[in-house]
């Protein structure tokens, strides 16, 4: 946007804030602070669009720090280092426990008294400003990004008159409250539909010994193999072949966007080559996703698999689609998690334990009837889930559009009687030029103050006092 509405002015973030404050990082306990301890904020406290006070690390007893960097209700915080999506994204501290400190990866923006803080929070959340932050951030695109204080201060912001800032905030709050209510209902509906999908899968395969059914073990129902172990020596060679790993196998879906290769001599490749109808299951996963299965349907062709996956090849009296349904049922019913072995926070399903899991076998015709009936029911639920997810994405897009309209001057009408933003900027400059810098001294708390029981405060209870330049 280049043309501004009447009374608006271009400004930078540096024109509108009196200072940016950053804390200090030092070694802390890996646990959150107790109520009677001081804590230092983690990046995750500012990552999810809301302030999360529990995301902190406890300050060791006796460690010196400056309590003036304690976080207060009403603060606007941004993360200096984060992923591309969240670096520089602002959060408002609506309420918080006492004794939380800024870290060197968190920044506090202290706006001028001539700027509406709620307006500043909204404009910094808009897509146009997020694009500026992304362009100014340093670091790799696919890793942690960093934004310097100088880069933040140089952000270009369209500044409306103060009275219009307040009208914009009021209008955006009304629209967002309605969107929040709609999003809450969509989230509840999505949870219900996913629970229904889970229930359909669990109920689709009776395990109580139906008439005419046999119950055997997985090993008796087919053949189980573990994939080939990866090794650095096989990253290159004369017989490079694609292979699938955990990252490719989702529930009832094989993702081929990132298929890797390794050297497979012909005899070795034949041992680990997948055939249409093979079922792959995650050998290592989080407990709730352990054994997540997918049916290999022949694409990609000529592909093998690694030892992070188990392969089940159905016997002659088992339809592969039925086997997939049984394994999906077992995953959602928590049957595989009962065979779990935990290492480094990853659950493992060994081939030996997997082979011993029960496997119901009805007649082939009944297998296919149940698979078809369950597929029809799941398709209806999946359509509803897709519609709800589409509506949720539309709500997010509408939020972005509302902010774009607001900061282009098209959400609320301009009032020619408003004091123009140029006068507001001039007053801020005068305020700065006449301010008398004070010597910064370290504020220390007395033992009595440090021992005082904490009291939770909110923005209504606290009036922020800014540190002088």
N, C-alpha and C positions, 0 to 999 in steps of 0.2 A: 504494500500500500504506500503510495506517495502523496496523494491528496488527502488532507485532513479536513474534518468538519470545521466550521467557524468556531473560533475560540480555543481550538486545540493547538498543541505545539509538539514538535519532536523533542525528545529528551533522551538522556541515557540513564541507566540505573544509578550511575554515580551522581547524577544531578538530584536524585530523589531520596537517597539514603544519607544519613549522617555518618555512618560507619558500617563496616563489616567486621564482625568479631569471630575469631577462631580460637579454639582451645588448644590444649597440648596433649600429646599422646605419651603414655608411659605404660610400663608393664603392669597389668592388672590381673586379678584373679579371673579364671575363665568362666566363672558363674556370675549371675546377676547379683546386684547389691541387695542386701537386706534393708529393711526400712530404716534401721539405725546406722547404715553405712552410706558413704558417698559412692556414686557410680559414674562411669564415663560412657557416653553414648556410643553405640556402634552404628555403622552405616545403615544397617537394617532398620534402625529406628526411623529413618526418613525415606524408606524405599517404596512403601506401598500406598502412597497417596494420603496417608494419615500418620500422625505421630504415634509411635509405639514405645512407651516409656520402659517396658519390660526388656527391650533390646539394649542392655547396658552391661558393663563389666564392673565388678566391685573394685574400688580403690583400696590397696593394702593399707592397713592401719599404720599411722605414723608418716604416711607419704605426704609431702608438701604439695599444695596446689593453691590456685587463686580462686577463692569462692565467688568472686565477682562474675565468673563465667558459669555460674549456676543457671540452668534453664528455667524460664519462668512462663507462666500462662500468658498468651498473647504474642510470644516470640514467633518470628518467621524464620525457619531453619531450612537450609539446603545442604545436600551432601556434596562435598568437594570432589570425592572420588567414588565412582559407582559405575554400573553398566551404562551403556549409551542411552538406554531408555530412561534411566533415573538420575544420571549425573546432573546436578544443578536443579533438580525438581524440588519445588518448595512444599513445605508442610507447615500448617499452623498448629502451634501448641495451644490447644483449647483448655486442657487441664493436665497437670502432671504432679507426681510425687515430688517432695523436696529432695535436695541433695543429688541432683543429676547435673553433670558437667558436660560442656562442649568438648569434643575431641578435636584433634588436628584435621580430621576428615569431615567435620561438620562446621558450618558457617552460620552465624546469626546475622540477619539483616536488620538494621535499626533505621526505619524510615524517618524522614523529616516529619515534624508535627503538622506540616502543611499537606501531607499526603495521607489518603485513607489507606490504612494497612490492609483492609480486606480487598480493596481494589488492586493493590500491588500484588497480593497473593494470587488473585485471579488472572491478572495480565501475565504474570510469570508462568502460569500454567497453560497459557494459550499456545496453539500449534506454532504460530509464527515465532514466538520467543523460544520455544523448545528447539526449533530448527536453528536459530542463531546459536544457542548453547551447544548443540551438537557440532556445529561448524567450528566453534571456538575451542572445543574440548580437545585435549591431546591424548595420545595413546592409541592402541590398536582398536580397530572397529569391533572385533570379536572378543575383547577382553575389557578390563577395567579402564574407564576413561577418567581424566582429571580436568577440572576447570579451575583456572587461577582466579584470585580475587580481582585482578586487573581485567581479565576477560569478562567476568560478570559485570563489573562496573561499566564496561563499554557497551553493554547491550542497548540497542535502540528501542525505545518505548514511545508509543503515541500517548501523549498526556492530555486528558480532557480537563476542564475546570473542576475544581474540588466538588462543587455541588453536583455536577454530572457524574463524577466518580461514584458518589453515594447513590445516585439514581441507578447507575449501572449495576452496582453491587446488589441493590434491593431487587432489581428485575432478574438478575442472574440467580440469586438465591431462591426466588419463587419458582423459576423454571427448573432449577436443579433439584429442589425439594420434590417436585412432581416426578422428575426423572428418577430420583432416588427411590421413591415409593414404587414406581413401576419396575425398577431393577430389582428391588427386594422381592416383589411378587414373582418376577421371572426366575430369580435364583431359587426360590422355594419350589416353583414348578419344576425346574430342572432337576433339583434333588429328588423330587417325587418320581419323575420319569426315570431317572437313573436307578432308583431303588426298585421301580417296577421292572425294568430291564433285568436287573440282577435276580429278582424273584422269578421271572419267567425262565431264566436260564437254570436256576436251581431246581425249579419244579418240573422242568421238561424231562429230566432223567430220574425216574424213581430208583431208589437204591434199596428198596425193601424186599426184593425178591418177587417180582411180578410173575403171574402164571405163564409158563412157557419160556421164561428167561433163565439164563445162566449167569452166575456171578463168578468171575475168574479174576486173576491178577492182570495187571498191565502186561507183564512178561508173557503170560499165557495168551493174551489177546493179540499180540503182535511182537515185533522185534524192536528192541531199544538199543540205540547206539549213542555214544558221546562223540562230539566233533573233534577235529584235529586241533591240537594245541598250537598256538602261535609261537614263533621263534624269530629273533632278529636275523638269523642266517637265511630265513626264507622270504625276506622282504624283497629280494631280487633273485632272478634265476632265469633259466631257459624255458620254464613251463609255468608262466604266470597265469593264474586262474582266479576268477572272482569267488568270493565266499561271503556267507551271511553270518552275522553276529547278533548279540542281544539288541544293539541299536537298530537293527533292521526288522525285528520281530515284535509286532504289536498284536493285540487280541483280534484274531480273524483278519489280520492284514499284514502283509510284508511290504515294508517301505524300501524302495530301491533307489532312493535319491543319493545315498552315500554307501555304495558297495565297494569294498576294498578288495585287493588282490594279494596273493602270495604264491610262492613257487610250489607247485604240486607235480612231482613226477607222475607219469601216466598211471602206474599201479596204485599209487597213493590216492590220486584223484578218484579213481574208480571206487575206492573204499568209502570216500566221503562225499561222492557226488549225490545230489538230491534227485529224486524221481517224483513226477507228479503223483500226488496223493500222500506224500510224506508229510508228517506233522512235526513242526519244530516248537519246542517249549523252552522258555527261559530257564536256564539252570541256576543263574544267580540274579536276584532282584530284591526289591523291597518286599517284606513278607506278604503284603496284600496282593502283590502282582506276581508272586512266585509261580512258575509254571504257566505263565501267559502263553497261550498257544495260537498258532496260525497254520493254515494248510498251504503247502507249496503246490501251486497249480501250473507249474511249468515255466514261470517267468520270474526272474531272468533265466535264460537257458544256460545249461552247462555250468552250474554253480555248486560249490561245496559249502560246508558249514564248520564252525569252530567249536571248541570244547566249552564255550559259554552257553551252548545250546544242546538240548537233547533231541534226538530224532526218534519218532515212533512210526514204524511201517506196519500198517494193519495186516492182520492175518486174513485168510480167505473168507471167514464168516463174519468179518467186521467191515462195514462201509467206512471209508475214511471220513466222510462228513459226519457220521455217527460218532466216530472217535473224537473228532474236533468238538462236537457238542458235549460229550462226556467230560473232556478236559476243561472246557469252559465252565461247565457246571462245577467241577471240582475246585477250580480256582475261586469262583465266586462264593462257594460254600465254605471256603477256608480249609478244604481237605488237604491241599498241598502244603499249606502253612503248618499243618500238624507234623509234617516230616522235615521241618526246617532245621538247618544247621547254620548258625550265625558266625560270620567272620568279618571283622572290620565293618560292621553295620550293614553288611549285605547278607541276605538269606540265601542259602544254597539248597538245591534239591538234587541229591546225588542220584546217579543212575540206579544204584542198588535200592534205595528207598522208593524211588519212582516205580520200579518194576513190581514192588510189593503192594502198590495201591490197588484197591478193588476196582473192577471194571465190569459193569453189567452188559450182558449181550442178549438182546431179544432176537427173534428171527429177522432176517435181512429185510423182508418186506415191511415189518413193523419199524425197523430202524429208519427206513427211508420215509415212512409216513410221519413219524415223530419229527424228523429233521425238517420236512416240508412244512408241517403245521407250526413248528416253533419259528421257522424262518418267516412265515407270514405274520405271526404275532410280533416278532422283533422288528420287522420292517415298519409296521405301524408305529411302534414306539420310537424307532429311530427317526421317522419323519417328524414326529412331534418334537423330539429333542433338537433336530436341525432347525425347525421353525423357531423354537424358543431361543436357541443360540443366535440365530439371525436377528431376532428382535433385540437381544442383548447387545449385539454389535451395532445395531442401528441406534440404540440409546447412547452408546459411547460416541458414535459419530455425531449425534445430535448435540451432545455436550460440546464437542469441538466446534461445531458450527455456531452454536450460541455464543461461545467466547469470541470466535472470529467476527461475528456480527457486532458484538458488544464493543470490541476494540477497533472497529472500523466506524463507529459512531452511528450504527444503524439499528441498535436494539432499543434505545430510548431516544426521545426527541431532544434536540438542543434547545436551550433557553437563552435568548439574546441578552437577558438580564444577568446571566451568570458572570462572575468575574472571570476574565479570560485566563488561560493557563500561562500566558506570558507574564502576567502580573504575579501569579503564584511562583513561577521560577525566579523572578526578580526578588521576591521576598525571601526565598530560600537562600539566594546568594548573599543578600544582606545579612541574614541570620548567621551565615557561616563567617562572613567577614568581620562581624562584631563579636563573635564568640571568643572568649578568653580561654586558651588551652590551660589545663591544670596539670600539675605534675602527677604522673601515675605512681601510686604507691601500692604495695601489696596489702590487700585487706586480709587481716587474720581474724579468725574466730577464737573467742575465749573458750577455755575448757567447758564452761557452763553452757555457752551457745552451741558448741559441738555436741554436747550430751543431751540437749533439749529434744524432747520427743517430736518427731516430724508431724506436720499437719498438711493434709492435702488442700491445695488452693486451686481456684479456677480464675479465669480471666476477669470475672466480676469482682473478685476479692483483691486483685493485685494491680497496682499501677506501676508500669515498668519505669525504672530509673536507668538511663543510659550512661555508659562510661564516657567521660569527656575525651576528646581528641588530644 
